[in-house]
């Protein structure tokens, strides 16, 4: 069939490391437990925005959210830790590997240089254990364990212990579906 010939399947997904609300680099990557997207927004920015504007909708997909629906994504947090503070975007594979997407159009001070091509550099986190995805953070209440990440309800995110591994635990659930 001719329709099948037009289907392009990619095993990579480009993610922005900037919050869609503030356009600043994400510090605490978050999304709603019912959200189907892999992309995150910044938790603190979202809470400040929602409180100030009475708008409790996901800034990416407009799903209604409550504080108890918010989840900090440990995989996305690991990507942020694994890439330089000046990185804006990355490519993530369904295997959980990620690399920065370098924009050669940016000069030394971040100014765009017209006509420059994109340069991509691989920065893999290596052999990730899929079983880590099944483990819930020890501080997350069992009732709030739906979806990946840590429960945020009550106003503060439950943070991982300081001894948490530097590499992310693997792609978030739904990454396979988002890429294939």
Secondary structure as GFF3:
##gff-version 3
##sequence-region A 1 180
A	DSSP	alpha_helix	2	5	.	.	.	ID=ss1
A	DSSP	beta_strand	12	16	.	.	.	ID=ss2
A	DSSP	beta_strand	29	32	.	.	.	ID=ss3
A	DSSP	beta_strand	41	42	.	.	.	ID=ss4
A	DSSP	alpha_helix	43	53	.	.	.	ID=ss5
A	DSSP	three_ten_helix	67	69	.	.	.	ID=ss6
A	DSSP	beta_strand	70	72	.	.	.	ID=ss7
A	DSSP	alpha_helix	74	82	.	.	.	ID=ss8
A	DSSP	beta_strand	89	93	.	.	.	ID=ss9
A	DSSP	beta_strand	98	103	.	.	.	ID=ss10
A	DSSP	beta_strand	118	122	.	.	.	ID=ss11
A	DSSP	three_ten_helix	130	134	.	.	.	ID=ss12
A	DSSP	three_ten_helix	142	144	.	.	.	ID=ss13
A	DSSP	beta_strand	150	151	.	.	.	ID=ss14
A	DSSP	alpha_helix	175	179	.	.	.	ID=ss15
###
